[in-house]
Amino acid sequence: MIAITTVLLALPLGYLVRNQLVASVAYAIAYLWAFTFQTLYLTRSWVGGDHSAFPKDPDTLPISYGIVASGIFAIGFGLVAVGHRLAARRGTRV
């Protein structure tokens, strides 16, 4: 869900929104909303016995999940910046 949100929103927000800070904040809000619901969905599955996203032991931190989620978040900010530069080159702003 967070990857889909990143792909669908980050570049267009960077391209269409004049202020890069506003585009970044809008992306962060959308990402964090999706992250919350993705985590809820995965936690419900984990409680039901699916251990593909989180470790079986509840005392173990899911470091890999955090690293992947942080990486997707950072890639999204990069896409916002790329969209902003593309729009600046074209000289088109909404």
C-alpha positions in Angstrom: 0.0 0.0 0.0 2.8 2.4 0.8 4.6 1.6 -2.4 1.4 2.2 -4.4 0.9 5.5 -2.7 4.5 6.5 -3.4 4.3 5.6 -7.1 0.9 7.2 -7.7 1.4 10.5 -5.7 5.1 11.5 -5.3 6.1 12.4 -8.8 2.7 14.1 -9.7 2.8 16.1 -6.5 6.3 17.3 -7.2 5.4 18.2 -10.7 2.0 19.9 -10.1 2.5 21.7 -6.8 4.6 24.9 -7.2 6.1 24.8 -3.7 8.3 21.8 -3.1 7.8 21.9 0.7 4.0 21.8 0.3 4.4 18.9 -2.2 6.6 17.1 0.3 4.3 17.6 3.2 1.3 16.4 1.1 3.2 13.3 0.1 4.2 12.7 3.7 0.6 12.9 4.9 -0.6 10.5 2.2 2.3 8.1 2.9 1.7 8.1 6.7 -2.0 7.6 6.2 -1.2 4.6 4.0 1.5 3.3 6.4 -1.0 3.3 9.3 -3.5 1.2 7.4 -0.8 -1.1 6.0 0.6 -1.7 9.5 -2.9 -2.4 10.8 -3.6 -4.9 8.0 -0.2 -6.6 8.5 -0.7 -6.7 12.3 -4.1 -8.3 12.0 -2.6 -10.9 9.7 0.2 -11.5 12.2 -2.2 -12.0 15.0 -4.0 -14.5 12.8 -0.9 -16.6 12.3 0.8 -15.1 9.2 4.4 -14.4 10.0 5.6 -13.2 6.5 5.8 -9.5 7.5 6.7 -9.7 11.2 8.8 -12.1 13.2 7.0 -14.9 15.1 8.4 -13.8 18.4 6.6 -10.7 19.6 9.7 -9.5 21.5 11.7 -9.3 18.3 11.7 -5.9 16.5 10.8 -6.1 12.8 13.9 -4.2 11.7 13.5 -5.3 8.0 10.0 -3.9 7.8 11.2 -0.6 9.2 14.1 -0.5 6.8 11.9 -1.2 3.7 9.2 1.3 4.8 11.9 4.0 5.4 13.4 3.3 2.1 10.1 3.7 0.3 9.5 6.9 2.2 12.9 8.3 1.1 12.3 7.2 -2.5 9.0 9.1 -2.4 10.8 12.3 -1.4 13.3 11.8 -4.2 10.4 11.4 -6.7 8.8 14.7 -5.3 12.2 16.4 -6.0 12.4 14.9 -9.5 8.9 16.0 -10.3 9.7 19.5 -9.0 12.8 19.7 -11.2 11.0 18.4 -14.3 8.3 21.1 -13.9 11.0 23.8 -13.4 12.7 22.7 -16.6 9.5 22.8 -18.6 8.5 26.1 -17.0 4.9 24.9 -16.4 3.3 25.4 -13.0 -0.2 25.1 -11.9 
